[in-house]
Amino acid sequence: MSLPDSTETPRTLALRKIVEETEAEQIFDWPKLGDGDYALFARIIHIYSVFDFILHHVMEIMDKQGMLAPLAGKTQRLTSARVAEVIQLSPIWIGSNKFALEEIESYRRVRNLLAHFVARRFPDDNAYIFMTKSAIDYRRVYGKLPEGVDTMLYGVLDAQQLRDVVPVLEGLLKWAAQLPRDLSRPLDGTGGRV
């Protein structure tokens, strides 16, 4: 069973066709990841570790400033994914700031794919197949449980698609890095920061 992808392209459809025409046992014999692949995967996963650190810090600042009243004093027990949800509930996040938070969470699916799925390279294409047997990991990446049980759940990505994610994440990281400093500045009495 292949994993659904809302950004299906002719390229990924062609890659899926290759997988569908290949026996599952043969796929495990496809090339393993190389050092460059590991470096790319680690870079994306590490960026998300930094996002999680920053967002936890932002939530602590918001909690101290009374901006998270329903969860006052309880924020330290939240998971990283839940932190992002809670932060976004605050009415201070509007426009491009709200969009940036939503993008961080949208790309978290890629991080989860890299961190929780087995990956192999296509033998004759610059692309990856990601495989799992875990319905929970499937849900973590695609937001829903699979429809039934199958021998293998998989997704495919062109290598360039994955490399193109890095500059987007780095831009979001620059934005996020400013949040703790910006939120720590006192209010000027009109709701703005001094």
C-alpha positions as CSV (number, residue, x, y, z in Angstrom):
1,M,0.0,0.0,0.0
2,S,1.5,3.3,-0.9
3,L,1.2,6.4,1.3
4,P,-1.0,9.2,0.1
5,D,0.7,12.4,-0.9
6,S,-1.0,15.7,-1.4
7,T,1.9,16.9,-3.6
8,E,1.8,14.1,-6.2
9,T,3.8,14.9,-9.3
10,P,4.3,13.0,-12.6
11,R,7.7,12.1,-11.3
12,T,6.5,10.6,-8.0
13,L,3.7,8.8,-9.9
14,A,6.4,7.2,-12.1
15,L,8.4,6.3,-9.1
16,R,5.4,4.7,-7.5
17,K,4.8,2.7,-10.7
18,I,8.4,1.3,-10.4
19,V,7.7,0.2,-6.8
20,E,4.4,-1.4,-7.7
21,E,6.1,-3.4,-10.4
22,T,8.9,-4.6,-8.0
23,E,8.6,-7.4,-5.5
24,A,8.9,-6.2,-1.9
25,E,11.9,-8.5,-1.2
26,Q,13.8,-7.0,-4.2
27,I,13.2,-3.5,-2.8
28,F,15.2,-4.4,0.3
29,D,18.1,-5.2,-2.0
30,W,18.0,-1.7,-3.5
31,P,21.0,0.5,-2.7
32,K,21.3,1.6,0.9
33,L,21.8,5.3,1.8
34,G,25.2,6.8,1.3
35,D,27.0,9.4,3.4
36,G,25.5,12.3,1.4
37,D,22.0,10.9,2.1
38,Y,22.7,10.6,5.8
39,A,24.0,14.1,5.9
40,L,20.8,15.5,4.2
41,F,18.5,13.5,6.5
42,A,20.5,14.5,9.6
43,R,20.4,18.1,8.5
44,I,16.6,18.2,8.3
45,I,16.1,16.2,11.5
46,H,18.5,18.5,13.3
47,I,16.7,21.6,12.1
48,Y,13.6,20.2,13.7
49,S,15.4,19.6,16.9
50,V,16.3,23.3,16.9
51,F,12.7,24.2,16.0
52,D,11.5,22.2,18.9
53,F,14.0,23.8,21.3
54,I,13.0,27.3,20.1
55,L,9.2,26.6,20.2
56,H,9.5,25.2,23.8
57,H,11.4,28.4,24.8
58,V,8.8,30.6,23.1
59,M,6.0,28.7,25.0
60,E,7.8,29.2,28.3
61,I,8.1,33.0,27.6
62,M,4.4,33.1,26.6
63,D,3.5,31.2,29.7
64,K,5.5,33.6,32.0
65,Q,3.8,36.5,30.3
66,G,0.3,35.1,30.9
67,M,-0.4,34.5,27.2
68,L,-1.3,30.8,27.7
69,A,-3.8,31.2,30.6
70,P,-5.6,27.8,30.2
71,L,-2.3,26.0,30.4
72,A,-0.5,28.2,32.9
73,G,2.2,26.2,34.6
74,K,1.5,23.0,32.6
75,T,3.4,23.8,29.4
76,Q,6.6,21.8,30.3
77,R,4.7,18.5,30.0
78,L,3.7,19.1,26.4
79,T,5.2,17.1,23.5
80,S,6.9,19.1,20.7
81,A,4.0,18.6,18.3
82,R,1.6,19.8,21.0
83,V,3.7,22.8,21.7
84,A,3.3,24.1,18.2
85,E,-0.5,23.6,18.4
86,V,-0.7,25.5,21.7
87,I,1.5,28.4,20.5
88,Q,-0.7,28.8,17.4
89,L,-3.8,29.1,19.6
90,S,-2.7,32.5,20.9
91,P,-4.3,35.4,19.1
92,I,-0.9,37.1,18.7
93,W,0.0,34.8,15.7
94,I,-1.5,36.4,12.6
95,G,-0.5,37.0,9.0
96,S,3.0,35.8,8.1
97,N,3.8,34.8,11.6
98,K,0.9,32.4,11.7
99,F,1.8,31.1,8.2
100,A,5.4,30.5,9.3
101,L,4.3,28.4,12.3
102,E,1.9,26.4,10.0
103,E,4.8,25.8,7.6
104,I,7.0,24.5,10.3
105,E,4.3,22.0,11.3
106,S,3.6,21.1,7.7
107,Y,7.2,20.2,7.0
108,R,7.4,18.2,10.2
109,R,5.9,15.4,8.2
110,V,9.1,15.3,6.1
111,R,11.2,15.1,9.4
112,N,9.0,12.3,10.6
113,L,9.4,10.4,7.3
114,L,13.2,10.7,7.6
115,A,13.3,9.8,11.2
116,H,10.8,6.9,11.4
117,F,10.8,5.1,8.0
118,V,13.3,2.7,6.5
119,A,14.9,4.3,3.4
120,R,16.5,2.9,0.3
121,R,17.6,4.5,-2.9
122,F,16.0,3.6,-6.2
123,P,18.6,1.6,-8.2
124,D,18.3,3.7,-11.4
125,D,16.8,7.0,-10.2
126,N,18.0,9.8,-8.0
127,A,15.1,9.1,-5.6
128,Y,14.2,7.4,-2.3
129,I,11.6,4.9,-1.1
130,F,10.5,5.2,2.5
131,M,8.9,2.1,4.1
132,T,7.2,1.3,7.4
133,K,5.1,-1.4,8.9
134,S,3.9,0.9,11.7
135,A,0.4,2.4,11.4
136,I,1.4,4.9,14.1
137,D,4.3,6.2,12.1
138,Y,2.1,6.3,9.0
139,R,-0.3,8.5,11.0
140,R,2.5,10.7,12.3
141,V,3.5,11.5,8.7
142,Y,0.2,11.5,6.9
143,G,-2.3,12.5,9.6
144,K,-4.5,9.4,9.5
145,L,-4.3,5.7,9.9
146,P,-4.0,3.5,6.9
147,E,-7.0,1.8,5.4
148,G,-6.4,-1.8,6.4
149,V,-3.4,-3.9,6.8
150,D,-0.9,-4.5,4.0
151,T,2.6,-6.0,3.7
152,M,4.3,-2.6,3.4
153,L,3.4,1.1,3.6
154,Y,5.6,3.2,1.5
155,G,6.2,6.7,0.1
156,V,8.6,8.0,-2.5
157,L,10.5,11.2,-2.9
158,D,12.7,12.5,-5.6
159,A,16.1,13.4,-4.1
160,Q,15.9,17.0,-5.4
161,Q,12.5,17.5,-3.8
162,L,14.1,16.6,-0.5
163,R,17.1,18.9,-1.0
164,D,14.7,21.7,-1.9
165,V,13.2,21.5,1.5
166,V,16.4,22.6,3.2
167,P,16.5,26.2,2.2
168,V,12.8,26.6,3.1
169,L,13.5,25.2,6.6
170,E,16.6,27.3,7.0
171,G,14.5,30.4,6.2
172,L,11.9,29.4,8.7
173,L,14.7,28.7,11.3
174,K,16.0,32.3,10.9
175,W,12.5,33.6,11.5
176,A,12.0,31.3,14.5
177,A,15.4,32.2,16.0
178,Q,14.1,35.8,16.5
179,L,11.0,34.8,18.4
180,P,12.4,34.4,21.9
181,R,14.1,37.8,21.7
182,D,11.0,39.5,20.2
183,L,8.6,38.0,22.8
184,S,10.9,38.9,25.7
185,R,10.7,42.7,24.9
186,P,8.2,44.4,27.1
187,L,4.9,45.7,25.8
188,D,4.7,49.4,25.1
189,G,1.2,49.9,26.5
190,T,-0.5,49.7,23.1
191,G,0.0,46.0,22.5
192,G,3.3,46.6,20.6
193,R,6.7,45.7,21.8
194,V,9.3,48.4,22.7
